[in-house]
């Protein structure tokens, strides 16, 4: 899956809240939004995925690095 496929014309839905983060999901891909980065913002149950790209990209890159490391 490519990053672009996760954000173009997709909706991110709130999944749960734990360990200091709001977790959202797009097509089975889950990513956290840390509380420390939500100050002054309003997070709803659903957002356009493109608006949450900052956190989607971060998790996407972390997952890719873990997969690369596991393959080594």
N, C-alpha and C positions, 0 to 999 in steps of 0.2 A: 504494500500500500504506500502511496506517495502522500506527502503532506498536503499537496494541492487537492487531492481527492477528499481529504477530511474537512476542508474549509469552504470549498466552492458550493454555494447553494445548499448548505447543510445547517441544521439546528443542533446546538449543544443543549442537552437537558441535564438538570441537576440530578445527581445520583444519591449522594449522601455527604455528611459532614463528619470528619474525624481527624484527630491529631493535628488540629490547627489549620485545616484546609477545607475548602468547599470542593467536592469532586464532581466534575461534569463528565458527560459521555456523548460521543459522536460516533455513530455506527459501531458500537462496541469498543471504541478506543476511549479509555478513561484517563483523565488528567486532573491534577490538583491546582487550585487557586489558593495560595497561602493567605491566611487572615491578614498577615502583615502587609499584603499588597491590595487589600480591599478598603482601606481607610478612605472614607469620603465617597465611596462608590456604592451603587445599588445593584446587587446581583439578584436577578430574577430566576424563576424555575427554568426558563428557556431564553437563549440568546442566539443570535446569528453566530455561527462558529467563527466566521472571519473576525468578529469583534473580540474573540478570546484567543486569537492566533498566538499571541505572546506566550501563553501558557501551553497551548497545544504544541507549538514548535519545541519548547523546552522539553516536554515529556517525550515527544517524538524522537528528538535527538538523544535523550538519555536511553530510551529503549533501543535505538540503533546501536549505541555504544555498548550496551550490555550484550546484545546479540552478537556483535563483532567479537567481543571479549570471550564469550562462551564458545564461539566457533574456533577460537585459537587454541 
